[in-house]
Amino acid sequence: MIEEKAYAKVNLFLNVVDKRSDGYHNLEMINAKIDLFDTLKFKIIDCPDTVIIKSNDMFLSNQDNIVIQVAKHLLKEYNIRKGLEIYIDKHIPFGAGLAGNSSDSASVIKGINKIFELNLSSETMEEIGLMFGADIPYCLHDEVAIVEGIGEKITPIKTNLSAFKVLLINPKEYNSTKEIFKLINKNNIQQKSIKDLVDCLKNGKPEGLKIKLFNSLENIVVNNYKNMAEFRKDLVDQLGEEGLIMTGSGSSFIKIIDEKTSINDFITKNKTKYLTNVYNFL
């Protein structure tokens, strides 16, 4: 039996660049991982072509989702005449803009590569991941990175974010990425240059990080979902706008904080209303 950790992804920057002829959108993102994770355990079973998912999350257990699809694809693609039982101890909330299922899928690729000694290259694993989801290729990495196109172009950034922590706030609601991208048009999308934040991260002085965060999807979500508008307003009223940003297509927001920021009162006050905790960058 082997074990893999699937870390949550957050967006420090997300620019919707344009819509492609195939219907997908080209993106510019700066992604980072935090130390919120699911744990996956892999066990070989003598049932060829069989993948059994067991989890504390009912959505994952024996359902047709990308996690089980990725596992079945690998068994078939590499002619593996064994089956697999995967237990997923789920902690990343679903539909929260944290790439939970994508990170689990990336860990499935890494886990199967190890347990069956396939010796797949990083490039091959990324290609497999992209077949099933745009976030999966990045989720195979742990470093801060620029991610472009539909997720296939990944450029690591050498930076040090150890001076910061991430306050994660989830409203206990699910956002559909597919439905939110349907709302995008040339009149409602905001865009910014990624260069300022890239320079901030690369120059070894990321103090300006908090004011350079950006997400093209945030206004679209807030303007089209009343509950998300109310959620954001509540966060701004309690925490202020600096360093506060929606991650992915929501529903989670993050606030970048440093050691001088006191948020214990916020967590105590909102611990039953929201899923909220403080995490470190990897």
C-alpha positions as CSV (number, residue, x, y, z in Angstrom):
1,M,0.0,0.0,0.0
2,I,1.3,3.5,-0.8
3,E,0.0,6.9,0.2
4,E,-0.2,10.3,-1.6
5,K,-1.2,13.7,-0.3
6,A,-3.4,15.8,-2.6
7,Y,-2.9,19.5,-1.7
8,A,-5.5,22.3,-2.3
9,K,-4.7,24.8,-4.9
10,V,-5.4,28.6,-4.6
11,N,-5.3,31.2,-7.3
12,L,-3.3,34.4,-6.6
13,F,-4.1,35.6,-10.1
14,L,-6.6,34.5,-12.7
15,N,-7.1,36.3,-16.0
16,V,-9.6,35.1,-18.6
17,V,-7.7,36.0,-21.8
18,D,-10.1,34.9,-24.6
19,K,-12.4,32.2,-25.8
20,R,-11.0,29.5,-28.1
21,S,-12.6,28.0,-31.1
22,D,-13.2,24.8,-29.2
23,G,-15.2,26.6,-26.6
24,Y,-12.6,26.5,-23.8
25,H,-11.1,29.7,-22.5
26,N,-7.4,30.6,-22.5
27,L,-6.3,31.7,-19.0
28,E,-3.4,33.3,-17.3
29,M,-3.0,32.2,-13.7
30,I,-0.6,32.2,-10.8
31,N,-1.3,29.1,-8.7
32,A,0.0,28.1,-5.3
33,K,-0.6,25.2,-3.0
34,I,-1.6,25.3,0.7
35,D,-1.2,22.7,3.4
36,L,-4.9,21.7,3.3
37,F,-4.9,18.2,1.8
38,D,-6.8,15.0,1.1
39,T,-4.9,11.7,1.7
40,L,-5.1,8.9,-0.8
41,K,-4.1,5.3,0.0
42,F,-3.6,2.8,-2.9
43,K,-4.0,-1.0,-2.6
44,I,-3.6,-3.5,-5.4
45,I,-6.5,-6.1,-5.7
46,D,-6.8,-9.2,-7.8
47,C,-9.8,-7.9,-9.9
48,P,-8.6,-6.8,-13.3
49,D,-10.0,-3.6,-14.7
50,T,-11.6,-2.8,-11.4
51,V,-11.3,0.5,-9.5
52,I,-13.0,0.8,-6.1
53,I,-13.1,4.2,-4.5
54,K,-13.8,4.3,-0.8
55,S,-14.0,7.7,1.0
56,N,-15.5,9.6,3.9
57,D,-17.0,11.8,1.1
58,M,-20.2,10.2,-0.4
59,F,-19.7,11.9,-3.7
60,L,-16.4,10.1,-4.3
61,S,-17.4,6.6,-3.2
62,N,-18.2,4.4,-6.2
63,Q,-19.4,7.4,-8.3
64,D,-18.5,8.1,-11.9
65,N,-16.3,11.2,-11.4
66,I,-12.9,12.2,-12.8
67,V,-11.0,10.5,-10.0
68,I,-12.2,7.1,-10.9
69,Q,-12.1,7.9,-14.7
70,V,-8.4,8.7,-14.4
71,A,-7.6,5.5,-12.6
72,K,-9.5,3.3,-15.0
73,H,-7.8,5.1,-18.0
74,L,-4.3,4.3,-16.6
75,L,-5.1,0.7,-15.9
76,K,-6.3,0.3,-19.5
77,E,-3.7,2.4,-21.2
78,Y,-0.8,0.6,-19.6
79,N,-2.4,-2.9,-19.8
80,I,-2.3,-3.4,-16.0
81,R,-3.9,-6.7,-15.3
82,K,-4.7,-5.9,-11.7
83,G,-7.4,-3.9,-10.0
84,L,-7.1,-1.0,-7.5
85,E,-8.7,0.0,-4.3
86,I,-8.3,3.7,-3.4
87,Y,-9.3,5.2,-0.1
88,I,-9.6,9.0,-0.1
89,D,-9.7,10.8,3.3
90,K,-11.4,14.0,2.0
91,H,-10.8,17.4,3.6
92,I,-10.8,19.8,0.7
93,P,-14.4,20.9,0.2
94,F,-16.1,20.1,-3.2
95,G,-17.0,22.9,-5.7
96,A,-15.0,25.4,-3.6
97,G,-12.4,26.7,-6.1
98,L,-9.6,24.7,-4.5
99,A,-9.2,22.1,-7.2
100,G,-10.0,19.3,-4.8
101,N,-11.1,16.7,-7.4
102,S,-8.3,17.7,-9.7
103,S,-5.7,17.4,-7.0
104,D,-7.1,13.9,-6.1
105,S,-6.9,13.0,-9.7
106,A,-3.3,14.2,-9.9
107,S,-2.5,12.1,-6.9
108,V,-4.1,9.1,-8.6
109,I,-1.8,9.5,-11.5
110,K,1.3,9.7,-9.2
111,G,0.1,6.9,-7.0
112,I,-0.6,4.5,-9.9
113,N,2.8,5.5,-11.5
114,K,4.5,4.5,-8.2
115,I,2.6,1.4,-7.2
116,F,2.8,-0.2,-10.6
117,E,6.3,1.1,-11.3
118,L,5.3,2.7,-14.7
119,N,8.2,5.2,-14.6
120,L,6.1,7.9,-16.4
121,S,7.8,11.2,-17.1
122,S,6.4,14.5,-15.7
123,E,5.4,15.5,-19.2
124,T,3.5,12.2,-19.8
125,M,1.6,12.6,-16.5
126,E,0.7,16.2,-17.4
127,E,-0.6,15.0,-20.8
128,I,-2.7,12.4,-19.1
129,G,-4.0,14.9,-16.6
130,L,-5.0,17.4,-19.2
131,M,-7.2,14.8,-20.9
132,F,-9.5,14.9,-17.8
133,G,-9.2,18.4,-16.4
134,A,-7.4,21.8,-16.9
135,D,-6.3,22.0,-13.3
136,I,-4.8,18.5,-13.1
137,P,-1.4,19.2,-14.8
138,Y,-0.6,22.0,-12.3
139,C,-1.8,19.8,-9.4
140,L,1.0,17.4,-10.2
141,H,3.3,20.2,-9.0
142,D,3.7,21.8,-5.6
143,E,5.6,25.0,-6.4
144,V,4.1,28.4,-7.1
145,A,3.7,28.6,-10.9
146,I,2.4,30.6,-13.8
147,V,-0.2,28.5,-15.6
148,E,-1.4,29.4,-19.1
149,G,-3.6,28.2,-22.0
150,I,-6.1,25.7,-20.7
151,G,-3.7,24.6,-18.1
152,E,-1.1,22.9,-20.2
153,K,1.7,25.5,-19.9
154,I,3.3,25.6,-16.5
155,T,6.2,27.8,-15.5
156,P,7.4,27.5,-11.9
157,I,8.3,30.8,-10.1
158,K,11.1,30.8,-7.6
159,T,9.7,32.7,-4.7
160,N,9.4,32.6,-0.9
161,L,5.9,33.0,0.7
162,S,6.8,31.8,4.1
163,A,6.1,35.2,5.6
164,F,2.5,34.9,4.7
165,K,-0.4,32.6,5.7
166,V,-3.7,32.0,4.0
167,L,-7.0,32.5,5.7
168,L,-9.5,30.3,3.8
169,I,-13.2,31.1,4.1
170,N,-15.7,28.8,2.5
171,P,-19.5,29.6,2.7
172,K,-20.5,25.9,2.7
173,E,-21.8,26.3,-0.8
174,Y,-21.0,24.7,-4.2
175,N,-20.1,26.7,-7.3
176,S,-20.3,25.1,-10.8
177,T,-17.2,26.1,-12.8
178,K,-19.0,25.1,-16.0
179,E,-22.0,27.3,-15.3
180,I,-19.9,30.3,-14.3
181,F,-17.8,30.1,-17.5
182,K,-21.0,30.2,-19.5
183,L,-21.7,33.6,-18.1
184,I,-18.5,35.2,-19.5
185,N,-18.8,37.6,-22.4
186,K,-16.6,40.4,-23.7
187,N,-18.7,43.0,-21.9
188,N,-18.5,41.6,-18.4
189,I,-15.0,40.3,-18.2
190,Q,-12.3,42.3,-16.4
191,Q,-8.6,41.8,-17.3
192,K,-5.3,42.8,-15.8
193,S,-1.7,42.4,-16.7
194,I,-0.1,39.4,-14.9
195,K,3.4,41.1,-15.1
196,D,3.1,43.1,-11.9
197,L,2.4,40.1,-9.7
198,V,5.0,38.0,-11.4
199,D,7.6,40.7,-10.8
200,C,6.5,41.0,-7.2
201,L,7.0,37.3,-6.6
202,K,10.3,37.0,-8.5
203,N,12.1,39.9,-7.0
204,G,12.3,38.4,-3.6
205,K,10.2,41.1,-2.1
206,P,6.7,39.9,-2.2
207,E,5.4,42.5,0.2
208,G,3.2,43.9,-2.5
209,L,1.4,40.6,-3.0
210,K,-1.7,41.6,-1.2
211,I,-2.6,44.5,-3.5
212,K,-1.7,42.7,-6.8
213,L,-4.1,39.7,-6.3
214,F,-6.7,39.5,-9.1
215,N,-9.5,37.1,-10.4
216,S,-11.4,37.9,-13.6
217,L,-14.2,35.6,-12.4
218,E,-14.9,37.3,-9.1
219,N,-17.1,40.1,-10.4
220,I,-19.0,37.7,-12.6
221,V,-19.8,35.4,-9.7
222,V,-20.7,38.3,-7.3
223,N,-22.9,40.0,-10.0
224,N,-24.8,36.8,-10.8
225,Y,-25.2,35.0,-7.5
226,K,-26.9,37.0,-4.8
227,N,-25.6,34.6,-2.0
228,M,-22.0,35.1,-3.2
229,A,-22.5,38.9,-3.3
230,E,-23.7,38.8,0.3
231,F,-20.8,36.5,1.3
232,R,-18.2,38.8,-0.2
233,K,-19.8,41.9,1.4
234,D,-19.7,40.2,4.8
235,L,-16.0,39.3,4.4
236,V,-15.1,42.8,3.3
237,D,-17.0,44.3,6.3
238,Q,-15.2,42.0,8.7
239,L,-11.7,41.7,7.1
240,G,-11.3,44.6,4.7
241,E,-10.5,44.3,0.9
242,E,-6.7,44.1,1.0
243,G,-5.4,40.6,0.4
244,L,-8.9,39.3,-0.1
245,I,-9.7,37.4,-3.3
246,M,-12.0,34.6,-4.6
247,T,-10.1,31.5,-5.6
248,G,-11.0,29.8,-8.9
249,S,-14.6,30.1,-9.7
250,G,-15.5,30.1,-6.0
251,S,-17.1,29.5,-3.7
252,S,-14.1,30.0,-1.4
253,F,-12.3,33.3,-0.7
254,I,-8.8,33.6,0.7
255,K,-7.2,36.4,2.5
256,I,-3.4,36.7,2.5
257,I,-2.3,37.6,6.0
258,D,1.0,38.0,7.8
259,E,2.1,37.5,11.5
260,K,0.8,41.0,12.3
261,T,-2.7,40.2,11.2
262,S,-5.0,39.1,14.0
263,I,-7.9,36.9,12.7
264,N,-8.6,34.8,15.8
265,D,-11.7,36.8,16.5
266,F,-13.0,36.3,13.0
267,I,-12.5,32.6,13.1
268,T,-14.2,32.3,16.5
269,K,-17.1,34.5,15.4
270,N,-17.7,32.7,12.1
271,K,-16.7,29.0,12.9
272,T,-20.3,27.8,12.6
273,K,-21.3,30.1,9.7
274,Y,-18.3,29.3,7.4
275,L,-15.6,26.7,7.0
276,T,-12.6,28.8,7.9
277,N,-9.1,28.1,9.0
278,V,-5.5,29.4,8.5
279,Y,-3.1,27.5,6.3
280,N,0.6,27.8,5.2
281,F,1.8,28.0,1.6
282,L,3.8,24.9,0.7
